[in-house]
Amino acid sequence: MNRRKIMILLAGLSILMLAAITVAGQLLSEAAMVTDFSRKNLAPCLSYPFGTDWMGRDMFVRTITGLSMSIRIGLLTAAISAVIAFLMGILAATMGKIADGLIIGLIDLVMGIPHILLLVLISFALGKGFWGVVTGIALTHWTSLARLIRGEVLQLKQSQYIKIAEKLGQGKLTIALKHMTPHLIPQLFVGLVLMFPHAILHEASITFLGFGLSPEQPAIGVILSESMKYLAMGKWWLALFPGLFLVFVVLLFHFMGSTISQLLDPAHAHQ
């Protein structure tokens, strides 16, 4: 088995693990809200591997449910951001200097504002909650990928088959969608996967700060924010396990993105 097959196998296992966490979190969503004061503040044990909190809620169930929500938000926001980046990159490179200048100016404006600040402002302006977080993340994570796609389109415009299509009278958008898009799909897909960890971390960050998901939802940001009140009392497991699993999920997405990038790179095709 060569390196390429091993990488495909590892990427497949990563996808299965993330899918399992997502499905398990949805199935355990009701169990994550169950309180039982007879078992409150229990340290990790065989019955409760991640312990319980001050309301007797199972921290393992809450952690899996929170990660499931983070993954779903990451998938949705990354997909929206990728579509915005694709459209902006295509329009900037094909619709003339005025459109290019306006879109580059918009990209510079978004990237010039501190990321977390802009995210908090958008989420707060939309009333926080699920859709506030989704909108905020989706509108702030497209800029880097848009620049990459714009650069790729500018290179493709110098290709002979693109120049021939122009001489045959095909429109700019027709050329972009019919002839350029197939070459942009690998970069778009890799960029989409690599946006997942950023989206997940930012969702957890603004929720931790109180500008994201509501406290009633068992999100990772909510869990970590609430656990800060009890760390001084020695309840270390309330923050340790959710934090470690959040890092684990982020690293899985990052590994998937790096692996897919190498698999799509012609230089690694025969390794």
C-alpha positions, 0 to 999 in steps of 0.5 A: 500500500503506497502513501496515497492509499494510506492518506485516502484511508486516513481521510475516510476514517476521519470523515467517518469519525466526524459523521459518527459524532454528528449523528450521535450528538443529534440522537443524544440531544434530549439526554444532554438536557436531563438534570439529576441533582442526585449525581451532581459534580461527580468526577470522571468514573466508569458510569460518567467518563467525563463526570457530571456538572452542578446540575447532574448533567452527563458531561460526555453526552453534553460534549458530544451534543455540543460538538455535533452542533459545532460541526453542523454550524461549521458545515453550513457556514463553510458552504455559504462562505465557499459559494460567496468566495467562488462568486466574488472571485469569478466576478472580480476576474471576469467582469472588468476593472471596475468590478475587480476594484470594488470586490478587492476593496470589499475584501480589503475592508473585511480583512482590515477589521479584526476578525472576531470583532466583526463576527461579534458585531454581525452576530449581535446585530442579528440578535445572536442565536443560531442564525446570528452565528451562522450569518456572522461566520459566513460573511467573514470567512470568504475573503482568503478563498475569494482571493485565491479563486481570483488569482486562479481565474486570472491565470486561466484567462491567459490559456489558449482555450479560453482565448479561443472561446472568447474569439468564438463569441462566448460571453464572460460568464459562460466562459467562467462557468463552463470552461473555468469552473471545472479547474476551480473545483479542487481549490474550492473544495480544499478551501471549503474543508479548511474553513471548517476548523476556523468556523468551529473555533469562531463559533465556540469563541463568540458563544464563550464570550456570550455573543453566540448561541443561547445558554440553553443550548448544549454548545461547546462555547456554552459548556466552556463558559459555564465551567469557568465559574467552577474551575476554582472549586476543583471541577477541572473535568467540566472544561478539560474534556470539552476543550480537548474534544474541540481541539480533536475535531478541529485537528481532524478537519485540518488533517482532512483539508491537508490530505485532500489538498495533497491528493488533488496535487498532481505532484503527489499523484504517484506517491 
